[in-house]
């Protein structure tokens, strides 16, 4: 493996002597190419940058006159390397506070050497006893949110140690939004949407003075991250779409069910027929509404209307028979009537919602 094919990127704001230990460690490990980004540091914190450049003249330095955030620092470094060093095979992003060890950076470089099209992500172990509780809880919650709302399984969603192939640099610089810490979250969401594969590599879990030197604001930056996740979560959008459609469906079911009480009482219609007609009429209208919302907002599908509508109709028909059939069974078992039937139908439809999401994602609105 030729480490000259890979650039180390270190974004830094108001660094102390730990930055120089990080830089020296990377060069001692065999890395010879590095881009330091001074993200608006004040004059009192310029010395570590000067020392790094003096000790290692091959370092290239980018400067932001004012603080623009870690996301902008990474984006500018990606754009710079993509334009100025087309021979580069990949970059490894490192935090300058000493949390990342040189041997872990080497692990990521080796990973990219074996799988050059994958993004390598350094994953820490938050179950260790020395991990600050706020960091452990924050990362576990975020990992759970990523899995549930985005379908992304990662143990460490906030790691700054990442290996990025050169083929991704321009897209990450231009297409991925975010100026501050939310940028790294947006990068993961972009990878998921674009089908960019990744591999998580276990790395050392280092916390110096409980990470006091971090510029991460637990409230402000966490809000940016979660807002981004929820705004782009398809399953959450599907939930909103389903709530709207279900509200319409249940309202229409109640109306149709009431209108058909007369024929049932007169003996000209069976209870089973009443349920099938009430469910069917409500489902046709609510399904058309749900299809429109899902196609244009949830999945933003480019699939042809004709084919996707036909597939959606097939799914809707299956849901109809599952919903009405299950409801009939529950009514027969419980003897429920009126509002109780509506409650039972709501419970059945919640279960069908989860199944419907994955079927629509893969079968109805999947990319052509």
C-alpha positions as a Python dict, from the first residue, in 0.01 Angstrom:
ca = {
    (1, 'X'): (0, 0, 0),
    (2, 'X'): (133, 341, -100),
    (3, 'X'): (24, 599, 160),
    (4, 'X'): (119, 878, -81),
    (5, 'X'): (-208, 797, -260),
    (6, 'X'): (-407, 921, 40),
    (7, 'X'): (-446, 1266, 194),
    (8, 'X'): (-511, 1333, 561),
    (9, 'X'): (-762, 1615, 622),
    (10, 'X'): (-771, 1787, 962),
    (11, 'X'): (-1023, 2068, 1019),
    (12, 'X'): (-940, 2269, 1329),
    (13, 'X'): (-1067, 2567, 1526),
    (14, 'X'): (-856, 2732, 1798),
    (15, 'X'): (-627, 2428, 1844),
    (16, 'X'): (-380, 2363, 2125),
    (17, 'X'): (-71, 2144, 2140),
    (18, 'X'): (-280, 1832, 2076),
    (19, 'X'): (-302, 1929, 1708),
    (20, 'X'): (76, 1896, 1672),
    (21, 'X'): (75, 1556, 1840),
    (22, 'X'): (-191, 1442, 1593),
    (23, 'X'): (1, 1579, 1294),
    (24, 'X'): (332, 1428, 1410),
    (25, 'X'): (162, 1094, 1471),
    (26, 'X'): (20, 1080, 1120),
    (27, 'X'): (356, 1153, 961),
    (28, 'X'): (527, 900, 1189),
    (29, 'X'): (274, 639, 1070),
    (30, 'X'): (383, 698, 710),
    (31, 'X'): (134, 954, 580),
    (32, 'X'): (311, 1232, 392),
    (33, 'X'): (26, 1431, 240),
    (34, 'X'): (-200, 1644, 456),
    (35, 'X'): (-441, 1937, 430),
    (36, 'X'): (-493, 2144, 743),
    (37, 'X'): (-799, 2369, 753),
    (38, 'X'): (-780, 2667, 987),
    (39, 'X'): (-1151, 2731, 1037),
    (40, 'X'): (-1129, 3091, 1157),
    (41, 'X'): (-897, 3045, 1458),
    (42, 'X'): (-806, 3359, 1651),
    (43, 'X'): (-451, 3494, 1670),
    (44, 'X'): (-389, 3333, 2008),
    (45, 'X'): (-428, 2988, 1850),
    (46, 'X'): (-224, 3028, 1531),
    (47, 'X'): (97, 2884, 1678),
    (48, 'X'): (3, 2513, 1637),
    (49, 'X'): (-61, 2569, 1266),
    (50, 'X'): (271, 2748, 1225),
    (51, 'X'): (457, 2471, 1406),
    (52, 'X'): (292, 2202, 1195),
    (53, 'X'): (393, 2376, 872),
    (54, 'X'): (747, 2434, 999),
    (55, 'X'): (796, 2071, 1105),
    (56, 'X'): (628, 1927, 795),
    (57, 'X'): (671, 2154, 490),
    (58, 'X'): (462, 1926, 266),
    (59, 'X'): (144, 2019, 456),
    (60, 'X'): (-104, 2229, 259),
    (61, 'X'): (-309, 2480, 458),
    (62, 'X'): (-653, 2624, 387),
    (63, 'X'): (-773, 2924, 587),
    (64, 'X'): (-1118, 3057, 665),
    (65, 'X'): (-1094, 3424, 773),
    (66, 'X'): (-1391, 3360, 1005),
    (67, 'X'): (-1532, 3044, 1156),
    (68, 'X'): (-1760, 2871, 903),
    (69, 'X'): (-1807, 2535, 1072),
    (70, 'X'): (-1665, 2184, 1042),
    (71, 'X'): (-1894, 2099, 752),
    (72, 'X'): (-1770, 2389, 541),
    (73, 'X'): (-1410, 2308, 634),
    (74, 'X'): (-1451, 1949, 511),
    (75, 'X'): (-1634, 2054, 195),
    (76, 'X'): (-1366, 2306, 105),
    (77, 'X'): (-1092, 2049, 164),
    (78, 'X'): (-1272, 1791, -52),
    (79, 'X'): (-1317, 2044, -333),
    (80, 'X'): (-953, 2157, -308),
    (81, 'X'): (-810, 1805, -329),
    (82, 'X'): (-1047, 1700, -608),
    (83, 'X'): (-935, 1999, -815),
    (84, 'X'): (-568, 2028, -725),
    (85, 'X'): (-475, 1662, -678),
    (86, 'X'): (-663, 1441, -926),
    (87, 'X'): (-406, 1166, -867),
    (88, 'X'): (-533, 1122, -510),
    (89, 'X'): (-709, 789, -448),
    (90, 'X'): (-884, 893, -130),
    (91, 'X'): (-880, 1106, 183),
    (92, 'X'): (-901, 1031, 554),
    (93, 'X'): (-1066, 1289, 777),
    (94, 'X'): (-920, 1324, 1126),
    (95, 'X'): (-1018, 1535, 1427),
    (96, 'X'): (-735, 1747, 1561),
    (97, 'X'): (-805, 1691, 1931),
    (98, 'X'): (-626, 1359, 1970),
    (99, 'X'): (-930, 1130, 1958),
    (100, 'X'): (-803, 939, 1655),
    (101, 'X'): (-492, 724, 1657),
    (102, 'X'): (-254, 689, 1362),
    (103, 'X'): (-297, 310, 1358),
    (104, 'X'): (-672, 358, 1309),
    (105, 'X'): (-612, 592, 1016),
    (106, 'X'): (-396, 316, 869),
    (107, 'X'): (-686, 71, 912),
    (108, 'X'): (-907, 295, 704),
    (109, 'X'): (-640, 336, 436),
    (110, 'X'): (-606, -43, 419),
    (111, 'X'): (-983, -72, 391),
    (112, 'X'): (-993, 169, 97),
    (113, 'X'): (-706, -16, -66),
    (114, 'X'): (-912, -339, -58),
    (115, 'X'): (-1251, -181, -136),
    (116, 'X'): (-1178, 142, -326),
    (117, 'X'): (-1543, 225, -396),
    (118, 'X'): (-1658, 213, -34),
    (119, 'X'): (-1654, 482, 233),
    (120, 'X'): (-1472, 363, 545),
    (121, 'X'): (-1616, 473, 879),
    (122, 'X'): (-1424, 442, 1204),
    (123, 'X'): (-1662, 310, 1469),
    (124, 'X'): (-1598, 359, 1842),
    (125, 'X'): (-1721, 128, 2119),
    (126, 'X'): (-1951, 327, 2349),
    (127, 'X'): (-2001, 41, 2594),
    (128, 'X'): (-1658, 100, 2750),
    (129, 'X'): (-1650, 231, 3106),
    (130, 'X'): (-1443, 544, 3033),
    (131, 'X'): (-1691, 684, 2777),
    (132, 'X'): (-1870, 996, 2914),
    (133, 'X'): (-2237, 922, 2979),
    (134, 'X'): (-2359, 1209, 2762),
    (135, 'X'): (-2153, 1076, 2469),
    (136, 'X'): (-2269, 718, 2524),
    (137, 'X'): (-2638, 812, 2545),
    (138, 'X'): (-2619, 1064, 2261),
    (139, 'X'): (-2458, 820, 2019),
    (140, 'X'): (-2686, 530, 2114),
    (141, 'X'): (-2996, 742, 2065),
    (142, 'X'): (-2869, 876, 1733),
    (143, 'X'): (-2781, 526, 1612),
    (144, 'X'): (-3130, 408, 1702),
    (145, 'X'): (-3290, 705, 1523),
    (146, 'X'): (-3076, 637, 1214),
    (147, 'X'): (-3183, 274, 1209),
    (148, 'X'): (-3555, 332, 1270),
    (149, 'X'): (-3612, 641, 1060),
    (150, 'X'): (-3349, 604, 787),
    (151, 'X'): (-3273, 233, 767),
    (152, 'X'): (-2900, 297, 824),
    (153, 'X'): (-2726, 61, 1069),
    (154, 'X'): (-2423, 228, 1230),
    (155, 'X'): (-2273, 197, 1576),
    (156, 'X'): (-2102, 538, 1554),
    (157, 'X'): (-2287, 804, 1358),
    (158, 'X'): (-2081, 1100, 1479),
    (159, 'X'): (-1728, 975, 1421),
    (160, 'X'): (-1493, 1219, 1255),
    (161, 'X'): (-1260, 944, 1132),
    (162, 'X'): (-1375, 856, 782),
    (163, 'X'): (-1205, 731, 469),
    (164, 'X'): (-1355, 872, 151),
    (165, 'X'): (-1265, 752, -201),
    (166, 'X'): (-1165, 1014, -454),
    (167, 'X'): (-1469, 931, -665),
    (168, 'X'): (-1693, 1078, -393),
    (169, 'X'): (-1504, 1400, -318),
    (170, 'X'): (-1669, 1627, -574),
    (171, 'X'): (-2020, 1508, -488),
    (172, 'X'): (-1957, 1541, -114),
    (173, 'X'): (-1827, 1893, -170),
    (174, 'X'): (-2106, 2013, -400),
    (175, 'X'): (-2415, 1801, -337),
    (176, 'X'): (-2406, 1742, 38),
    (177, 'X'): (-2540, 2035, 237),
    (178, 'X'): (-2441, 2150, 585),
    (179, 'X'): (-2200, 2401, 731),
    (180, 'X'): (-2138, 2262, 1078),
    (181, 'X'): (-2158, 1926, 1256),
    (182, 'X'): (-2480, 1836, 1077),
    (183, 'X'): (-2276, 1799, 757),
    (184, 'X'): (-2138, 1463, 868),
    (185, 'X'): (-2493, 1339, 929),
    (186, 'X'): (-2605, 1470, 591),
    (187, 'X'): (-2315, 1283, 434),
    (188, 'X'): (-2450, 953, 568),
    (189, 'X'): (-2801, 1033, 445),
    (190, 'X'): (-2664, 1126, 101),
    (191, 'X'): (-2469, 799, 85),
    (192, 'X'): (-2784, 607, 169),
    (193, 'X'): (-2992, 788, -96),
    (194, 'X'): (-2727, 749, -366),
    (195, 'X'): (-2646, 388, -288),
    (196, 'X'): (-2286, 462, -186),
    (197, 'X'): (-2169, 165, 17),
    (198, 'X'): (-1973, 189, 339),
    (199, 'X'): (-1797, -32, 588),
    (200, 'X'): (-1762, 40, 959),
    (201, 'X'): (-1418, -42, 1098),
    (202, 'X'): (-1368, -74, 1477),
    (203, 'X'): (-1129, 190, 1613),
    (204, 'X'): (-1000, 291, 1956),
    (205, 'X'): (-1241, 484, 2175),
    (206, 'X'): (-1046, 784, 2304),
    (207, 'X'): (-1187, 1060, 2524),
    (208, 'X'): (-945, 1321, 2655),
    (209, 'X'): (-1073, 1512, 2962),
    (210, 'X'): (-1425, 1389, 2872),
    (211, 'X'): (-1395, 1559, 2534),
    (212, 'X'): (-1394, 1910, 2685),
    (213, 'X'): (-1205, 2055, 2388),
    (214, 'X'): (-1484, 1963, 2146),
    (215, 'X'): (-1670, 2251, 1982),
    (216, 'X'): (-1985, 2038, 1956),
    (217, 'X'): (-2282, 2214, 2119),
    (218, 'X'): (-2504, 1937, 2267),
    (219, 'X'): (-2826, 2135, 2227),
    (220, 'X'): (-2777, 2345, 1915),
    (221, 'X'): (-2584, 2090, 1707),
    (222, 'X'): (-2798, 1796, 1819),
    (223, 'X'): (-3108, 1989, 1712),
    (224, 'X'): (-2954, 2050, 1368),
    (225, 'X'): (-2873, 1680, 1333),
    (226, 'X'): (-3212, 1543, 1442),
    (227, 'X'): (-3400, 1803, 1240),
    (228, 'X'): (-3206, 1690, 935),
    (229, 'X'): (-3275, 1322, 1001),
    (230, 'X'): (-3648, 1373, 1053),
    (231, 'X'): (-3679, 1606, 753),
    (232, 'X'): (-3526, 1343, 522),
    (233, 'X'): (-3665, 1029, 681),
    (234, 'X'): (-3883, 849, 428),
    (235, 'X'): (-4049, 631, 687),
    (236, 'X'): (-4144, 939, 890),
    (237, 'X'): (-4283, 1104, 577),
    (238, 'X'): (-4466, 779, 505),
    (239, 'X'): (-4606, 796, 856),
    (240, 'X'): (-4735, 1149, 800),
    (241, 'X'): (-4881, 1043, 464),
    (242, 'X'): (-5045, 743, 625),
    (243, 'X'): (-5186, 950, 912),
    (244, 'X'): (-5349, 1187, 665),
    (245, 'X'): (-5477, 905, 444),
    (246, 'X'): (-5591, 700, 743),
    (247, 'X'): (-5781, 996, 886),
    (248, 'X'): (-5961, 1030, 553),
    (249, 'X'): (-6011, 653, 534),
    (250, 'X'): (-6153, 619, 885),
    (251, 'X'): (-6382, 918, 839),
    (252, 'X'): (-6520, 779, 515),
    (253, 'X'): (-6549, 429, 667),
    (254, 'X'): (-6757, 568, 954),
    (255, 'X'): (-6981, 756, 709),
    (256, 'X'): (-7028, 458, 476),
    (257, 'X'): (-7079, 220, 769),
    (258, 'X'): (-7354, 443, 906),
    (259, 'X'): (-7523, 478, 566),
    (260, 'X'): (-7535, 100, 530),
    (261, 'X'): (-7688, 40, 874),
    (262, 'X'): (-8036, 76, 722),
    (263, 'X'): (-8005, -206, 465),
    (264, 'X'): (-7849, -430, 730),
    (265, 'X'): (-8133, -359, 973),
    (266, 'X'): (-8388, -425, 697),
    (267, 'X'): (-8225, -759, 628),
    (268, 'X'): (-8134, -678, 267),
    (269, 'X'): (-7759, -677, 339),
    (270, 'X'): (-7538, -891, 560),
    (271, 'X'): (-7296, -750, 815),
    (272, 'X'): (-7006, -896, 617),
    (273, 'X'): (-7122, -717, 300),
    (274, 'X'): (-7161, -395, 496),
    (275, 'X'): (-6803, -413, 616),
    (276, 'X'): (-6662, -500, 273),
    (277, 'X'): (-6847, -213, 104),
    (278, 'X'): (-6764, 42, 373),
    (279, 'X'): (-6398, -58, 375),
    (280, 'X'): (-6383, -69, -6),
    (281, 'X'): (-6537, 273, -66),
    (282, 'X'): (-6317, 439, 194),
    (283, 'X'): (-6007, 260, 72),
    (284, 'X'): (-6044, 360, -296),
    (285, 'X'): (-6057, 730, -213),
    (286, 'X'): (-5791, 726, 58),
    (287, 'X'): (-5561, 506, -155),
    (288, 'X'): (-5561, 755, -443),
    (289, 'X'): (-5472, 1030, -197),
    (290, 'X'): (-5199, 818, -41),
    (291, 'X'): (-5052, 723, -380),
    (292, 'X'): (-5025, 1089, -483),
    (293, 'X'): (-4856, 1194, -159),
    (294, 'X'): (-4615, 898, -158),
    (295, 'X'): (-4510, 933, -519),
    (296, 'X'): (-4449, 1307, -509),
    (297, 'X'): (-4333, 1367, -152),
    (298, 'X'): (-4228, 1052, 32),
    (299, 'X'): (-4031, 863, -233),
    (300, 'X'): (-4001, 1140, -496),
    (301, 'X'): (-4025, 865, -753),
    (302, 'X'): (-3946, 901, -1122),
    (303, 'X'): (-4128, 577, -1201),
    (304, 'X'): (-4394, 608, -1472),
    (305, 'X'): (-4737, 692, -1332),
    (306, 'X'): (-4906, 407, -1517),
    (307, 'X'): (-4680, 129, -1393),
    (308, 'X'): (-4641, 263, -1040),
    (309, 'X'): (-5015, 323, -1008),
    (310, 'X'): (-5084, -31, -1125),
    (311, 'X'): (-4838, -171, -869),
    (312, 'X'): (-4981, 52, -601),
    (313, 'X'): (-5333, -66, -690),
    (314, 'X'): (-5217, -426, -649),
    (315, 'X'): (-5074, -346, -306),
    (316, 'X'): (-5391, -154, -213),
    (317, 'X'): (-5611, -447, -316),
    (318, 'X'): (-5403, -682, -104),
    (319, 'X'): (-5427, -439, 187),
    (320, 'X'): (-5802, -414, 136),
    (321, 'X'): (-5857, -788, 164),
    (322, 'X'): (-5616, -814, 455),
    (323, 'X'): (-5781, -522, 633),
    (324, 'X'): (-6142, -623, 572),
    (325, 'X'): (-6075, -995, 620),
    (326, 'X'): (-5893, -940, 948),
    (327, 'X'): (-6158, -693, 1062),
    (328, 'X'): (-6435, -943, 985),
    (329, 'X'): (-6254, -1204, 1188),
    (330, 'X'): (-6209, -969, 1483),
    (331, 'X'): (-6572, -855, 1468),
    (332, 'X'): (-6686, -1217, 1466),
    (333, 'X'): (-6465, -1294, 1765),
    (334, 'X'): (-6548, -985, 1971),
    (335, 'X'): (-6894, -883, 1852),
    (336, 'X'): (-6772, -523, 1813),
    (337, 'X'): (-7005, -267, 1652),
    (338, 'X'): (-7006, 103, 1566),
    (339, 'X'): (-6708, 294, 1702),
    (340, 'X'): (-6545, -24, 1830),
    (341, 'X'): (-6516, -148, 1473),
    (342, 'X'): (-6340, 173, 1375),
    (343, 'X'): (-6092, 123, 1660),
    (344, 'X'): (-6025, -235, 1554),
    (345, 'X'): (-5969, -122, 1196),
    (346, 'X'): (-5721, 142, 1313),
    (347, 'X'): (-5518, -125, 1499),
    (348, 'X'): (-5514, -350, 1193),
    (349, 'X'): (-5406, -65, 966),
    (350, 'X'): (-5114, 33, 1192),
    (351, 'X'): (-4971, -316, 1148),
    (352, 'X'): (-5029, -308, 774),
    (353, 'X'): (-4858, 35, 756),
    (354, 'X'): (-4516, -110, 840),
    (355, 'X'): (-4550, -383, 579),
    (356, 'X'): (-4679, -137, 322),
    (357, 'X'): (-4382, 98, 361),
    (358, 'X'): (-4125, -163, 265),
    (359, 'X'): (-4338, -301, -17),
    (360, 'X'): (-4389, 46, -166),
    (361, 'X'): (-4021, 136, -124),
    (362, 'X'): (-3896, -168, -312),
    (363, 'X'): (-4181, -271, -541),
    (364, 'X'): (-4394, 34, -623),
    (365, 'X'): (-4162, 336, -617),
    (366, 'X'): (-3821, 174, -654),
    (367, 'X'): (-3574, 353, -880),
    (368, 'X'): (-3582, 250, -1242),
}
